[in-house]
């Protein structure tokens, strides 16, 4: 199911961000435990990063998704660029990105992203996007164009992409893989039993197959996927999901606490304790992942540069051990 709602009839400042959720009953927002709390961003580095993003007219998932780590990451000049606009054609129950009919692709965006990467001095960059079910290739060529532009501007920068599922977009994945990102990330988001109510526009086993296909096309690319917990999943479902990812030869898994953006979004069923997150990390490593990042504030691109270095080291150790 794909939900597309017309947001073009009103000026941007008057549009409802989530019209598909407007008639849903309000749900209770649970009080956050102490281990979830973060400080409001106020640093000089944060302000400088925000100015670079604004000056190049770029969108970041850090802002659009309300990431709790934005203060820490932007202070270090780390930002995750969200390409292809700020309006998504899906209507996931957990997501804070605006829903509606997107605008046309900006042909200058690949160059603008590359300029920002160079200006920020990034050695590792994460590029994600909204879902673009309205495009014939789901935006695959635009991803490739951004990768090529960054390679041309800063050849030593390693590139991590976090893509949509390219559902029913034949040939799209191949376009992206040919551009040779260093890390290909596609998030499962939650366990399969939650898909109809949490991620209704997606298909769990299609996402697993997408990740598996990346490895078949280019085994040198690191693959990565992440989930949120606290959405009502059972522990055994998380462990089974780990096995599914390993069956697709996924290298790196991230696990973080789901945080409810508003009363109209899916409620937080439970806050997972730090000890439980640590347990998931330990189990994931025993299942064969090269790396597992599991903590309440873990997000897909949090510490992505440091994690990429760990991934390379783990692969080298694995090869030398064989």
C-alpha positions in Angstrom: 0.0 0.0 0.0 1.2 3.5 -0.9 -0.4 6.5 0.6 -0.2 9.7 -1.5 -1.9 12.8 -0.3 -2.0 16.2 -2.0 0.0 18.7 0.0 0.6 21.1 -3.0 -2.6 23.2 -2.7 -1.4 25.1 0.4 1.7 27.1 1.1 4.4 25.0 2.8 4.0 26.8 6.1 0.2 26.0 6.2 0.4 22.4 5.2 -0.4 19.6 7.6 2.7 17.6 8.1 0.9 14.3 8.5 -2.6 14.6 7.0 -3.0 10.8 6.9 -2.7 10.8 10.8 -4.9 13.8 11.5 -8.0 11.8 12.3 -6.2 9.2 14.4 -7.0 9.3 18.2 -4.2 10.7 20.4 -2.1 8.2 22.1 -0.3 8.6 25.4 3.3 9.6 25.3 5.3 7.8 27.9 7.7 9.7 30.1 11.3 9.1 28.9 13.6 7.4 31.3 16.8 9.1 32.4 18.9 7.1 29.9 17.0 8.6 26.9 17.4 12.3 27.8 19.7 14.5 25.7 20.7 18.2 25.9 19.3 20.8 23.5 21.8 21.7 20.8 23.6 25.0 21.5 27.2 24.6 20.4 29.1 26.7 17.9 29.8 23.6 15.7 26.0 22.9 15.6 25.3 26.5 14.4 28.1 26.3 11.7 26.7 23.0 10.4 23.2 24.4 10.3 24.5 27.4 8.3 26.2 25.1 5.7 23.1 23.0 5.3 20.9 26.2 4.9 23.3 27.9 2.5 23.3 24.9 0.1 19.5 24.6 0.4 19.8 21.0 1.6 17.5 18.8 3.7 18.8 16.6 6.5 17.1 13.6 8.0 18.6 14.8 11.3 16.0 17.6 11.3 13.2 16.0 9.4 13.1 12.9 11.6 13.7 14.8 14.8 16.9 12.8 15.6 17.9 13.0 19.3 21.6 13.0 18.4 21.5 16.1 16.2 23.3 18.2 18.8 26.2 15.7 19.2 26.5 15.0 15.4 26.2 18.5 14.1 28.7 19.8 16.7 31.2 17.4 15.0 30.2 18.6 11.5 28.4 15.3 10.9 25.1 15.4 9.0 23.0 12.9 7.1 21.7 14.5 3.9 18.2 13.6 2.8 18.0 13.9 -1.0 15.0 14.1 -3.4 13.0 16.6 -1.3 11.4 16.6 2.1 8.0 15.0 1.2 7.6 11.2 1.3 5.1 9.1 -0.7 4.8 6.6 2.2 2.9 7.1 5.5 4.8 4.9 8.0 3.2 5.1 11.5 6.6 5.8 13.2 8.1 8.4 10.9 8.1 12.2 11.3 9.1 13.0 7.7 6.3 14.9 6.0 3.8 12.9 3.7 2.3 14.0 0.5 3.0 14.5 -3.2 6.7 15.4 -3.7 8.1 18.2 -5.8 10.3 17.6 -8.9 13.8 16.5 -8.4 16.4 19.3 -8.1 19.0 18.8 -10.9 21.5 20.8 -8.9 21.1 18.8 -5.7 24.0 16.3 -6.5 26.4 19.2 -6.9 25.1 21.0 -3.9 25.5 18.0 -1.7 29.0 17.5 -3.0 29.9 21.1 -2.2 28.6 20.8 1.3 30.6 17.5 1.9 33.7 19.3 0.7 33.0 22.4 2.8 32.3 20.4 5.9 35.5 18.4 5.4 33.7 15.0 5.7 35.8 11.9 5.5 32.6 9.8 5.6 29.1 10.9 4.5 25.7 9.3 4.8 23.1 10.0 2.1 19.5 9.0 2.6 16.2 9.9 0.9 12.4 10.0 1.2 10.5 7.3 -0.6 9.8 8.4 -4.2 7.2 5.9 -5.4 6.1 8.5 -8.0 9.4 8.1 -9.9 9.9 5.3 -12.4 13.2 4.2 -10.8 12.3 5.3 -7.2 15.1 7.8 -7.4 17.9 5.3 -8.1 19.6 7.4 -10.7 19.5 10.4 -8.4 21.3 8.4 -5.7 23.9 7.4 -8.3 24.3 11.1 -9.5 24.9 12.2 -5.9 27.5 9.4 -5.3 29.3 10.4 -8.5 29.3 14.1 -7.6 30.8 13.4 -4.2 33.4 11.2 -5.7 34.4 14.0 -8.1 34.5 16.7 -5.4 36.2 14.7 -2.6 37.6 11.4 -3.9 38.8 10.2 -0.5 35.4 10.6 1.2 33.7 7.2 1.9 30.0 7.1 1.1 27.2 5.4 2.9 23.7 5.3 1.5 20.4 4.6 3.3 17.9 3.8 0.6 14.2 3.2 0.2 13.1 -0.4 -0.7 12.7 0.4 -4.5 9.5 -1.8 -4.3 8.3 -2.6 -7.8 11.1 -0.6 -9.4 12.8 -3.2 -11.7 16.5 -2.4 -12.3 16.7 0.4 -9.7 18.9 -1.4 -7.3 21.4 -2.3 -10.0 21.7 1.4 -10.9 22.7 2.3 -7.3 25.0 -0.6 -6.8 26.9 0.2 -10.0 27.7 3.6 -8.5 29.7 1.7 -5.8 28.8 3.2 -2.5 31.1 2.0 0.3 28.1 1.0 2.6 24.6 0.1 1.4 22.1 0.5 4.2 18.4 -0.3 4.0 16.5 -0.5 7.3 13.9 -3.2 8.1 12.7 -0.8 10.9 10.7 -3.4 12.8 9.9 -7.1 13.1 7.6 -8.6 10.4 4.5 -8.9 12.7 4.5 -5.1 13.0 4.6 -4.3 9.3 0.9 -3.9 8.6 0.5 -1.3 11.3 4.0 0.3 11.5 5.4 0.1 7.9 2.3 -0.7 5.7 3.8 0.4 2.4 6.7 -2.0 2.7 7.2 -5.7 2.5 9.5 -7.4 5.0 10.9 -10.2 2.7 11.3 -7.8 -0.2 13.6 -5.7 2.1 15.6 -8.8 3.1 15.9 -9.8 -0.6 17.1 -6.3 -1.5 20.0 -6.5 1.0 20.8 -10.0 -0.2 20.8 -8.9 -3.8 23.4 -6.1 -3.1 25.9 -8.7 -2.0 25.2 -10.8 -5.1 25.8 -7.8 -7.3 28.9 -6.6 -5.5 30.3 -8.5 -2.5 32.8 -5.7 -1.7 30.0 -3.4 -0.6 29.3 -3.5 3.1 25.6 -4.0 3.8 23.8 -2.7 6.9 20.3 -2.6 8.3 18.6 -1.3 11.4 15.5 -1.7 13.5 13.7 0.2 16.3 12.6 -1.6 19.4 9.8 -0.6 21.8 7.1 -1.0 19.2 5.6 -4.1 20.8 7.9 -6.7 19.4 8.8 -9.8 21.3 12.5 -10.7 22.0 12.4 -13.9 20.0 11.1 -11.9 17.0 14.2 -9.7 17.2 16.5 -12.8 17.3 14.7 -14.3 14.3 15.1 -11.0 12.4 18.8 -11.2 13.1 18.9 -14.6 11.6 17.1 -13.3 8.5 19.6 -10.6 8.1 22.5 -13.0 8.4 20.9 -15.3 5.9 21.1 -12.3 3.5 24.8 -11.9 4.5 24.3 -8.5 6.1 27.4 -7.2 7.8 26.2 -4.6 10.2 23.0 -4.2 12.3 21.8 -1.2 14.3 19.2 -1.4 17.1 17.8 1.7 18.8 14.8 2.8 20.9 11.7 4.0 19.1 10.7 7.5 20.2 7.2 8.7 19.4 7.2 12.0 17.4 3.7 13.0 18.3 0.5 11.8 19.9 -0.8 10.8 16.4 2.2 8.5 15.7 2.5 4.9 16.9 2.9 4.8 20.6 6.0 3.7 22.5 4.9 0.4 24.0 8.0 0.0 26.2 11.4 1.6 26.8 14.0 -1.1 26.4 16.7 -1.0 29.1 20.4 -0.5 28.4 21.1 -4.0 29.7 18.6 -5.4 27.1 20.3 -3.4 24.4 23.7 -4.8 25.4 22.3 -8.3 25.3 21.1 -7.8 21.8 24.6 -6.6 20.8 26.2 -9.6 22.3 23.8 -12.1 20.6 24.2 -10.3 17.3 27.9 -10.7 17.4 27.6 -14.4 18.1 25.3 -14.7 15.1 28.1 -13.5 12.8 27.6 -9.8 12.2 30.9 -7.9 11.7 29.4 -5.1 13.8 26.4 -4.5 16.0 25.5 -1.1 17.4 22.7 -1.4 20.0 21.8 1.2 22.5 18.8 3.4 23.4 20.1 6.3 21.2 21.6 4.3 18.4 20.4 5.5 15.0 21.4 4.4 11.5 23.9 7.1 10.9 25.1 7.8 14.4 28.9 7.4 14.6 28.8 6.2 11.0 32.4 7.2 10.2 33.8 5.5 13.3 31.7 2.4 12.6 32.9 2.3 9.0 36.5 2.1 10.2 35.4 -0.7 12.6 33.7 -2.6 9.7 36.8 -2.5 7.6 39.0 -3.7 10.5 36.6 -6.5 11.3 36.5 -7.7 7.6 40.3 -7.6 7.4 40.6 -9.6 10.6 38.1 -12.1 9.3 40.0 -12.5 6.1 43.4 -12.8 7.8 41.9 -15.3 10.2 40.8 -17.5 7.4 
